[in-house]
Protein backbone atom coordinates (compact mmCIF):
# COMPACT_ATOMS: atom_id res chain seq x y z
CA UNK A 1 0.00 0.00 0.00
CA UNK A 2 1.05 3.57 -0.39
CA UNK A 3 1.43 6.31 2.16
CA UNK A 4 -1.04 8.43 0.23
CA UNK A 5 -3.73 5.75 0.57
CA UNK A 6 -3.11 5.62 4.32
CA UNK A 7 -3.16 9.42 4.62
CA UNK A 8 -6.45 9.57 2.75
CA UNK A 9 -7.98 6.87 4.95
CA UNK A 10 -6.61 7.70 8.39
CA UNK A 11 -6.08 11.47 8.33
CA UNK A 12 -8.83 14.03 8.04
CA UNK A 13 -6.73 16.30 5.80
CA UNK A 14 -7.77 16.22 2.13
CA UNK A 15 -5.03 15.31 -0.35
CA UNK A 16 -4.59 17.29 -3.55
CA UNK A 17 -5.57 15.69 -6.86
CA UNK A 18 -1.99 14.76 -7.81
CA UNK A 19 -1.69 12.80 -4.57
CA UNK A 20 -5.13 11.26 -5.09
CA UNK A 21 -4.08 10.07 -8.55
CA UNK A 22 -0.96 8.32 -7.22
CA UNK A 23 -2.44 4.83 -6.85
CA UNK A 24 0.34 2.27 -7.17
CA UNK A 25 -1.90 -0.71 -6.27
CA UNK A 26 -5.49 0.03 -7.37
CA UNK A 27 -6.54 -3.63 -7.30
CA UNK A 28 -5.39 -3.98 -3.69
CA UNK A 29 -7.13 -0.73 -2.70
CA UNK A 30 -10.34 -2.02 -4.22
CA UNK A 31 -9.98 -5.33 -2.38
CA UNK A 32 -9.42 -3.55 0.94
CA UNK A 33 -12.41 -1.27 0.38
CA UNK A 34 -14.76 -4.17 -0.37
CA UNK A 35 -13.29 -6.12 2.56
CA UNK A 36 -14.16 -3.22 4.87
CA UNK A 37 -17.71 -3.10 3.52
CA UNK A 38 -18.39 -6.84 3.68
CA UNK A 39 -17.04 -7.15 7.22
CA UNK A 40 -19.11 -4.10 8.25
CA UNK A 41 -22.20 -5.67 6.69
CA UNK A 42 -21.49 -9.01 8.38
CA UNK A 43 -21.13 -7.38 11.79
CA UNK A 44 -24.31 -5.32 11.38
CA UNK A 45 -26.35 -8.26 10.07
CA UNK A 46 -24.98 -10.52 12.78
CA UNK A 47 -25.99 -8.03 15.46
CA UNK A 48 -29.52 -7.93 14.03
CA UNK A 49 -29.90 -11.69 13.51
CA UNK A 50 -28.24 -12.76 16.78
CA UNK A 51 -31.00 -11.60 19.15
CA UNK A 52 -33.66 -13.29 17.00
CA UNK A 53 -31.72 -16.56 17.10
CA UNK A 54 -31.34 -16.30 20.88
CA UNK A 55 -35.06 -15.69 21.38
CA UNK A 56 -36.26 -18.37 18.97
CA UNK A 57 -33.85 -21.06 20.19
CA UNK A 58 -34.01 -19.93 23.84
CA UNK A 59 -30.23 -19.59 24.09
CA UNK A 60 -28.22 -17.13 26.20
CA UNK A 61 -28.47 -13.70 24.53
CA UNK A 62 -24.86 -12.51 24.99
CA UNK A 63 -23.12 -15.62 23.69
CA UNK A 64 -25.56 -16.07 20.81
CA UNK A 65 -25.24 -12.46 19.64
CA UNK A 66 -21.44 -12.59 19.94
CA UNK A 67 -21.30 -15.81 17.86
CA UNK A 68 -23.64 -14.34 15.26
CA UNK A 69 -21.60 -11.13 14.96
CA UNK A 70 -18.32 -13.06 14.82
CA UNK A 71 -19.68 -15.39 12.13
CA UNK A 72 -21.01 -12.44 10.13
CA UNK A 73 -17.59 -10.77 10.24
CA UNK A 74 -15.87 -14.01 9.17
CA UNK A 75 -18.30 -14.52 6.29
CA UNK A 76 -17.71 -10.91 5.22
CA UNK A 77 -13.95 -11.35 5.43
CA UNK A 78 -14.10 -14.38 3.14
CA UNK A 79 -16.79 -13.05 0.80
CA UNK A 80 -15.15 -9.64 0.25
CA UNK A 81 -12.08 -10.75 -1.70
CA UNK A 82 -14.08 -13.36 -3.63
CA UNK A 83 -16.71 -10.80 -4.63
CA UNK A 84 -14.09 -8.24 -5.61
CA UNK A 85 -12.10 -10.64 -7.72
CA UNK A 86 -15.26 -11.94 -9.35
CA UNK A 87 -16.27 -8.40 -10.30
CA UNK A 88 -12.89 -7.19 -11.59
CA UNK A 89 -11.36 -10.41 -12.92
CA UNK A 90 -11.60 -9.49 -16.62
CA UNK A 91 -11.63 -5.72 -16.23
CA UNK A 92 -8.88 -3.62 -17.83
CA UNK A 93 -6.41 -1.89 -15.54
CA UNK A 94 -7.91 1.52 -16.38
CA UNK A 95 -11.35 0.53 -15.02
CA UNK A 96 -9.88 -0.82 -11.78
CA UNK A 97 -7.71 2.28 -11.38
CA UNK A 98 -10.70 4.54 -12.07
CA UNK A 99 -12.83 2.79 -9.44
CA UNK A 100 -10.06 3.14 -6.83
CA UNK A 101 -9.58 6.78 -7.80
CA UNK A 102 -13.30 7.50 -7.43
CA UNK A 103 -13.38 5.77 -4.04
CA UNK A 104 -10.60 8.03 -2.79
CA UNK A 105 -12.84 11.01 -3.58
CA UNK A 106 -15.95 9.53 -1.96
CA UNK A 107 -15.62 11.33 1.39
CA UNK A 108 -18.64 9.57 2.92
CA UNK A 109 -17.16 6.12 2.24
CA UNK A 110 -13.72 7.21 3.43
CA UNK A 111 -15.23 8.75 6.59
CA UNK A 112 -17.04 5.52 7.52
CA UNK A 113 -13.93 3.42 6.80
CA UNK A 114 -11.88 5.79 8.95
CA UNK A 115 -14.39 5.59 11.80
CA UNK A 116 -14.44 1.79 11.57
CA UNK A 117 -10.63 1.65 11.68
CA UNK A 118 -10.45 3.85 14.76
CA UNK A 119 -13.46 2.19 16.40
CA UNK A 120 -11.99 -1.27 15.92
CA UNK A 121 -8.70 -0.22 17.52
CA UNK A 122 -10.37 1.55 20.45
CA UNK A 123 -12.80 -1.32 21.01
CA UNK A 124 -10.08 -3.97 20.87
CA UNK A 125 -7.83 -1.99 23.22
CA UNK A 126 -10.68 -1.42 25.67
CA UNK A 127 -11.78 -5.04 25.97
CA UNK A 128 -8.19 -6.22 26.08
CA UNK A 129 -7.51 -3.80 28.94
CA UNK A 130 -10.63 -5.07 30.70
CA UNK A 131 -9.44 -8.66 30.32
CA UNK A 132 -12.14 -9.72 27.84
CA UNK A 133 -9.83 -10.33 24.87
CA UNK A 134 -9.44 -8.51 21.59
CA UNK A 135 -12.31 -9.90 19.51
CA UNK A 136 -15.37 -8.63 21.44
CA UNK A 137 -14.13 -5.03 21.42
CA UNK A 138 -12.99 -5.28 17.82
CA UNK A 139 -16.46 -6.38 16.70
CA UNK A 140 -18.27 -3.84 18.90
CA UNK A 141 -15.96 -1.09 17.62
CA UNK A 142 -16.60 -2.03 13.99
CA UNK A 143 -20.37 -2.18 14.40
CA UNK A 144 -20.79 0.93 16.52
CA UNK A 145 -18.47 3.12 14.45
CA UNK A 146 -20.01 1.92 11.17
CA UNK A 147 -23.47 2.91 12.39
CA UNK A 148 -22.17 6.20 13.85
CA UNK A 149 -20.36 7.06 10.58
CA UNK A 150 -23.47 6.29 8.55
CA UNK A 151 -25.64 8.45 10.81
CA UNK A 152 -23.13 11.29 10.62
CA UNK A 153 -23.07 11.12 6.82
CA UNK A 154 -26.86 11.04 6.60
CA UNK A 155 -27.77 13.67 9.19
CA UNK A 156 -24.88 15.98 9.93
CA UNK A 157 -22.60 16.09 6.90
CA UNK A 158 -23.41 19.30 5.06
CA UNK A 159 -20.41 19.27 2.72
CA UNK A 160 -21.23 19.02 -0.99
CA UNK A 161 -20.25 15.81 -2.75
CA UNK A 162 -16.89 16.10 -4.46
CA UNK A 163 -16.43 14.36 -7.77
CA UNK A 164 -13.14 12.92 -8.90
CA UNK A 165 -11.94 15.44 -11.53
CA UNK A 166 -10.02 12.98 -13.68
CA UNK A 167 -12.40 10.01 -13.50
CA UNK A 168 -13.23 8.15 -16.67
CA UNK A 169 -16.50 9.18 -18.26
CA UNK A 170 -19.16 6.52 -18.25
CA UNK A 171 -19.97 5.36 -21.73
CA UNK A 172 -23.59 5.64 -22.78
CA UNK A 173 -24.98 2.75 -24.80
CA UNK A 174 -25.32 3.48 -28.48
CA UNK A 175 -28.87 4.01 -29.63
CA UNK A 176 -29.98 2.08 -32.65
CA UNK A 177 -32.09 3.75 -35.26
CA UNK A 178 -35.64 2.54 -35.35
CA UNK A 179 -37.46 1.69 -38.54
CA UNK A 180 -36.48 -0.27 -41.59
CA UNK A 181 -32.72 -0.76 -41.73
CA UNK A 182 -32.70 -1.78 -45.37
CA UNK A 183 -32.04 0.85 -47.98
CA UNK A 184 -33.06 0.66 -51.60
CA UNK A 185 -30.44 0.98 -54.30
CA UNK A 186 -31.54 2.42 -57.54
C-alpha positions as CSV (number, residue, x, y, z in Angstrom):
1,X,0.0,0.0,0.0
2,X,1.1,3.6,-0.4
3,X,1.4,6.3,2.2
4,X,-1.0,8.4,0.2
5,X,-3.7,5.8,0.6
6,X,-3.1,5.6,4.3
7,X,-3.2,9.4,4.6
8,X,-6.5,9.6,2.8
9,X,-8.0,6.9,4.9
10,X,-6.6,7.7,8.4
11,X,-6.1,11.5,8.3
12,X,-8.8,14.0,8.0
13,X,-6.7,16.3,5.8
14,X,-7.8,16.2,2.1
15,X,-5.0,15.3,-0.3
16,X,-4.6,17.3,-3.6
17,X,-5.6,15.7,-6.9
18,X,-2.0,14.8,-7.8
19,X,-1.7,12.8,-4.6
20,X,-5.1,11.3,-5.1
21,X,-4.1,10.1,-8.6
22,X,-1.0,8.3,-7.2
23,X,-2.4,4.8,-6.8
24,X,0.3,2.3,-7.2
25,X,-1.9,-0.7,-6.3
26,X,-5.5,0.0,-7.4
27,X,-6.5,-3.6,-7.3
28,X,-5.4,-4.0,-3.7
29,X,-7.1,-0.7,-2.7
30,X,-10.3,-2.0,-4.2
31,X,-10.0,-5.3,-2.4
32,X,-9.4,-3.5,0.9
33,X,-12.4,-1.3,0.4
34,X,-14.8,-4.2,-0.4
35,X,-13.3,-6.1,2.6
36,X,-14.2,-3.2,4.9
37,X,-17.7,-3.1,3.5
38,X,-18.4,-6.8,3.7
39,X,-17.0,-7.1,7.2
40,X,-19.1,-4.1,8.3
41,X,-22.2,-5.7,6.7
42,X,-21.5,-9.0,8.4
43,X,-21.1,-7.4,11.8
44,X,-24.3,-5.3,11.4
45,X,-26.4,-8.3,10.1
46,X,-25.0,-10.5,12.8
47,X,-26.0,-8.0,15.5
48,X,-29.5,-7.9,14.0
49,X,-29.9,-11.7,13.5
50,X,-28.2,-12.8,16.8
51,X,-31.0,-11.6,19.1
52,X,-33.7,-13.3,17.0
53,X,-31.7,-16.6,17.1
54,X,-31.3,-16.3,20.9
55,X,-35.1,-15.7,21.4
56,X,-36.3,-18.4,19.0
57,X,-33.9,-21.1,20.2
58,X,-34.0,-19.9,23.8
59,X,-30.2,-19.6,24.1
60,X,-28.2,-17.1,26.2
61,X,-28.5,-13.7,24.5
62,X,-24.9,-12.5,25.0
63,X,-23.1,-15.6,23.7
64,X,-25.6,-16.1,20.8
65,X,-25.2,-12.5,19.6
66,X,-21.4,-12.6,19.9
67,X,-21.3,-15.8,17.9
68,X,-23.6,-14.3,15.3
69,X,-21.6,-11.1,15.0
70,X,-18.3,-13.1,14.8
71,X,-19.7,-15.4,12.1
72,X,-21.0,-12.4,10.1
73,X,-17.6,-10.8,10.2
74,X,-15.9,-14.0,9.2
75,X,-18.3,-14.5,6.3
76,X,-17.7,-10.9,5.2
77,X,-13.9,-11.4,5.4
78,X,-14.1,-14.4,3.1
79,X,-16.8,-13.1,0.8
80,X,-15.2,-9.6,0.2
81,X,-12.1,-10.8,-1.7
82,X,-14.1,-13.4,-3.6
83,X,-16.7,-10.8,-4.6
84,X,-14.1,-8.2,-5.6
85,X,-12.1,-10.6,-7.7
86,X,-15.3,-11.9,-9.3
87,X,-16.3,-8.4,-10.3
88,X,-12.9,-7.2,-11.6
89,X,-11.4,-10.4,-12.9
90,X,-11.6,-9.5,-16.6
91,X,-11.6,-5.7,-16.2
92,X,-8.9,-3.6,-17.8
93,X,-6.4,-1.9,-15.5
94,X,-7.9,1.5,-16.4
95,X,-11.3,0.5,-15.0
96,X,-9.9,-0.8,-11.8
97,X,-7.7,2.3,-11.4
98,X,-10.7,4.5,-12.1
99,X,-12.8,2.8,-9.4
100,X,-10.1,3.1,-6.8
101,X,-9.6,6.8,-7.8
102,X,-13.3,7.5,-7.4
103,X,-13.4,5.8,-4.0
104,X,-10.6,8.0,-2.8
105,X,-12.8,11.0,-3.6
106,X,-16.0,9.5,-2.0
107,X,-15.6,11.3,1.4
108,X,-18.6,9.6,2.9
109,X,-17.2,6.1,2.2
110,X,-13.7,7.2,3.4
111,X,-15.2,8.8,6.6
112,X,-17.0,5.5,7.5
113,X,-13.9,3.4,6.8
114,X,-11.9,5.8,9.0
115,X,-14.4,5.6,11.8
116,X,-14.4,1.8,11.6
117,X,-10.6,1.6,11.7
118,X,-10.4,3.8,14.8
119,X,-13.5,2.2,16.4
120,X,-12.0,-1.3,15.9
121,X,-8.7,-0.2,17.5
122,X,-10.4,1.6,20.5
123,X,-12.8,-1.3,21.0
124,X,-10.1,-4.0,20.9
125,X,-7.8,-2.0,23.2
126,X,-10.7,-1.4,25.7
127,X,-11.8,-5.0,26.0
128,X,-8.2,-6.2,26.1
129,X,-7.5,-3.8,28.9
130,X,-10.6,-5.1,30.7
131,X,-9.4,-8.7,30.3
132,X,-12.1,-9.7,27.8
133,X,-9.8,-10.3,24.9
134,X,-9.4,-8.5,21.6
135,X,-12.3,-9.9,19.5
136,X,-15.4,-8.6,21.4
137,X,-14.1,-5.0,21.4
138,X,-13.0,-5.3,17.8
139,X,-16.5,-6.4,16.7
140,X,-18.3,-3.8,18.9
141,X,-16.0,-1.1,17.6
142,X,-16.6,-2.0,14.0
143,X,-20.4,-2.2,14.4
144,X,-20.8,0.9,16.5
145,X,-18.5,3.1,14.5
146,X,-20.0,1.9,11.2
147,X,-23.5,2.9,12.4
148,X,-22.2,6.2,13.8
149,X,-20.4,7.1,10.6
150,X,-23.5,6.3,8.6
151,X,-25.6,8.5,10.8
152,X,-23.1,11.3,10.6
153,X,-23.1,11.1,6.8
154,X,-26.9,11.0,6.6
155,X,-27.8,13.7,9.2
156,X,-24.9,16.0,9.9
157,X,-22.6,16.1,6.9
158,X,-23.4,19.3,5.1
159,X,-20.4,19.3,2.7
160,X,-21.2,19.0,-1.0
161,X,-20.3,15.8,-2.7
162,X,-16.9,16.1,-4.5
163,X,-16.4,14.4,-7.8
164,X,-13.1,12.9,-8.9
165,X,-11.9,15.4,-11.5
166,X,-10.0,13.0,-13.7
167,X,-12.4,10.0,-13.5
168,X,-13.2,8.1,-16.7
169,X,-16.5,9.2,-18.3
170,X,-19.2,6.5,-18.3
171,X,-20.0,5.4,-21.7
172,X,-23.6,5.6,-22.8
173,X,-25.0,2.7,-24.8
174,X,-25.3,3.5,-28.5
175,X,-28.9,4.0,-29.6
176,X,-30.0,2.1,-32.7
177,X,-32.1,3.8,-35.3
178,X,-35.6,2.5,-35.3
179,X,-37.5,1.7,-38.5
180,X,-36.5,-0.3,-41.6
181,X,-32.7,-0.8,-41.7
182,X,-32.7,-1.8,-45.4
183,X,-32.0,0.8,-48.0
184,X,-33.1,0.7,-51.6
185,X,-30.4,1.0,-54.3
186,X,-31.5,2.4,-57.5
